Amino acid sequence: QVQVVESGGGLVQPGGSLRLSCAASGSIFGIYAMGWYRQALGKQRELVATFTSGSMTNYADSVKGRFTISRDNAKNTVFLQMDSLKPEDTAVYSCYADLYMNWGAPDRYWGQGTQVTVSS
């Protein structure tokens, strides 16, 4: 079965940095896109950053200039480098992967989520 697993969350001080990783595994035909959502307590889930197979990236306005998404295609892994972190970045970050499991359209798979807490 397909697995999408995040790692790298934790506690960091304001202004600090953290790098998240997300790896997809299983019988994957190909990857259309991978990216990150986040959801803070009491707030709606928002899209943070995406990386498509066409090497196109997209960022939420709130993280532009501070976060960088990258990928390692050989390892089916996407990273989120988070710099200049703010308390308002505190949230559960969830990775998604749009995967080709056959010759048809891609399906979306989700990781379990990893907690990022920015606090002094």
Secondary structure, DSSP 8 states (H G I E B T S, - for coil): --EEEEE--EEE-TT--EEEEEEEESS-SEEEEEEEEEE-TTS--EEEEEEETTS-EEE-TTTTTTEEEEEEGGGTEEEEEE-S--GGG-EEEEEEEEEESSSS--EEEE---EEEEE--
